[in-house]
Amino acid sequence: MPYQAVMFDLDGTLLDTLEDIAAAANRTLDSQGFPTHPVAAYRYFLGGGARPLMERALPEGHRDTATLEHCLALYLADVTQNWKTRTRLYAGIPEMLSALVQRNLKLSILTNKLHTLALECVAEFLSDWPFEIVLGQRDDMPRKPDPTGALEIITRLNIPPADFLYLGDTPVDMKTATAAGVFPVGVLWGFREAPELRETGAQALIAHPLDVLDLL
């Protein structure tokens, strides 16, 4: 299949943001007297955006609307200020992106991270590559796995869905890709593992970023 475009998730796919996200969430929990979590636990809290993240991180008896909204606001304020302390590109991502550009594939990003923060991440870490479209969480667009954002990218690039690869690291990503009619590729360097990605729709799994070239 002569693919023309690649759509990427951001956190856990292009950027290793786990430690900064966990630190911001744990500072929020601690400030409210709630127990914190090991960094590894956040691999399973992530995937649906900031609100589900905080809901999962809060103790079960303290997930009422008022507490959730308060903690969500604290978390967003913290992570907006402290999002790049330990964040970095995964090994192999620069080489992969350069190889895709050399093959004239169009690049885009679809993430459940706040849109403004997603743009900051791209400007800080990914400005060397020509991403045609970057879509983060906006009030007028439902979060993944709803395919609305993916379909917007498809429409704006005017490329058929079947000509897209979608690279992501969570079940949310695999479900998004499937719903949008693009080819779901699960990456194994991110937040989730192979069985879960297969069960939620991954048509291919790759262990290193450059492995994507074998799919072209």
C-alpha positions in Angstrom: 0.0 0.0 0.0 1.6 3.3 -1.1 0.7 5.4 2.0 0.7 9.1 1.6 0.4 10.4 5.2 1.1 9.5 8.8 -1.0 10.7 11.7 0.6 10.5 15.2 -0.5 10.5 18.7 1.8 12.7 20.8 2.3 11.6 24.5 3.8 8.1 24.5 4.3 8.0 20.8 6.5 10.9 19.8 7.2 12.4 23.2 8.0 10.7 26.5 6.0 12.9 28.8 5.2 10.4 31.5 7.4 11.8 34.3 6.3 15.4 33.9 2.6 14.4 33.8 3.0 12.1 36.8 4.8 14.8 38.8 2.2 17.4 38.1 -0.6 15.1 39.0 1.1 13.9 42.1 1.8 17.5 43.3 -1.9 18.2 42.7 -3.0 15.1 44.7 -0.5 15.9 47.5 -1.7 19.5 47.8 -5.2 18.2 48.5 -4.2 15.6 51.0 -4.7 12.6 48.6 -2.3 9.7 48.2 0.1 9.9 45.2 1.0 7.2 42.7 4.2 5.7 41.3 5.2 7.1 37.9 4.5 3.7 36.3 0.8 3.8 37.4 0.3 6.8 35.1 0.8 4.7 32.1 -2.7 3.3 32.7 -4.2 6.7 33.8 -3.3 8.3 30.5 -4.9 8.1 27.1 -8.2 10.0 27.3 -7.0 13.5 28.2 -6.6 15.5 31.4 -10.0 14.9 32.9 -10.0 11.1 32.8 -6.4 11.2 34.0 -7.3 13.1 37.2 -10.5 11.1 37.7 -8.4 7.9 37.7 -5.7 9.4 39.9 -8.2 10.5 42.6 -9.2 8.0 45.3 -12.5 6.3 44.5 -14.4 8.0 47.2 -13.3 11.5 46.1 -14.3 11.6 42.4 -17.3 13.9 42.9 -17.7 16.7 40.4 -16.6 19.5 42.7 -13.4 17.7 43.7 -12.6 16.6 40.2 -13.1 20.0 38.7 -10.9 21.6 41.5 -8.1 19.1 41.0 -8.3 19.3 37.3 -7.8 23.0 37.4 -4.8 22.6 39.7 -3.3 19.9 37.5 -3.7 21.9 34.3 -2.1 25.0 35.9 0.8 22.9 37.1 1.4 20.9 34.0 1.2 24.0 31.8 4.1 25.5 33.8 6.1 22.3 34.2 5.5 20.2 31.1 9.1 20.1 29.8 11.2 19.4 32.9 11.9 15.8 31.9 10.0 15.5 28.6 12.0 14.3 25.6 11.7 12.7 22.2 11.8 8.9 22.2 15.0 7.5 20.8 14.7 7.0 17.1 11.9 9.5 16.6 14.1 12.1 14.8 15.4 9.6 12.4 12.0 8.2 11.7 10.5 11.6 11.0 13.3 12.6 8.7 12.9 9.3 6.8 9.2 9.9 6.4 9.8 13.5 5.1 12.3 12.2 2.6 9.6 9.8 1.3 7.3 12.8 0.9 4.7 11.6 3.4 2.5 14.2 5.0 2.8 14.4 8.8 0.1 15.3 11.3 -0.6 15.0 15.1 -3.9 14.2 16.9 -3.7 14.3 20.7 -6.0 14.5 23.7 -3.5 17.0 25.2 -4.9 20.6 25.4 -4.5 22.2 22.0 -2.4 25.1 23.3 0.0 22.8 25.2 0.2 20.5 22.2 1.3 23.4 20.0 4.0 24.3 22.6 5.3 20.7 22.7 5.6 20.7 18.9 7.3 24.1 18.8 9.8 22.9 21.5 10.6 19.4 20.3 9.3 18.9 16.8 9.9 22.1 14.9 12.6 20.5 12.6 9.9 18.5 10.8 6.9 19.9 8.7 3.8 18.8 10.5 0.9 19.9 8.3 -1.7 19.8 11.1 -1.5 19.6 14.9 -4.8 19.1 16.6 -5.1 19.0 20.4 -8.1 18.9 22.7 -10.5 21.8 21.9 -13.9 22.7 23.2 -15.4 22.2 19.7 -14.0 18.7 19.2 -14.7 15.6 21.1 -11.8 13.7 22.6 -10.4 10.5 21.0 -11.5 7.8 20.5 -14.2 9.8 18.8 -12.8 10.1 15.2 -13.9 13.7 14.6 -10.3 15.0 14.9 -8.9 12.3 12.7 -11.6 13.0 10.1 -10.8 16.7 10.2 -7.2 16.0 9.4 -8.2 13.6 6.6 -10.5 16.2 5.1 -8.0 19.1 5.4 -5.2 17.1 3.8 -7.5 15.8 1.1 -6.0 12.3 1.4 -8.2 9.2 1.5 -8.3 7.5 4.9 -6.9 4.2 3.5 -3.7 6.1 2.6 -3.0 7.1 6.2 -1.0 5.2 8.8 -1.9 6.1 12.4 0.8 5.6 15.1 -0.3 5.5 18.7 0.5 3.8 22.0 -2.9 3.3 23.7 -6.2 1.6 23.1 -7.7 5.0 22.6 -5.5 5.5 19.6 -6.3 2.1 18.1 -10.0 2.7 18.4 -9.6 6.2 16.9 -7.8 4.9 13.9 -10.3 2.1 13.3 -13.2 4.5 13.6 -11.7 6.9 11.1 -10.8 4.2 8.6 -7.0 4.6 8.8 -4.4 1.9 9.4 -3.8 1.5 13.1 -0.2 0.9 14.2 0.6 0.2 17.8 3.9 1.5 19.1 5.6 -0.6 21.8 7.9 2.0 23.3 5.0 4.0 24.8 2.5 3.6 27.7 0.8 0.3 26.9 1.7 -3.3 25.8 1.2 -5.4 22.8 -1.8 -7.6 23.9 -3.9 -4.6 24.8 -3.1 -2.8 21.5 -3.9 -5.9 19.5 -7.2 -6.4 21.3 -8.3 -2.8 20.6 -7.6 -2.8 16.8 -3.9 -2.6 16.1 -3.2 -4.0 12.6 0.6 -3.8 13.1 2.9 -3.4 16.0 6.3 -1.8 15.9 9.1 -2.0 18.5 11.3 0.8 17.2 10.3 4.0 15.3 12.3 3.1 12.2 10.2 -0.1 12.0 7.4 2.0 10.5 9.4 2.1 7.3 8.8 -1.6 6.8 5.1 -0.8 6.4 5.5 1.7 3.6 
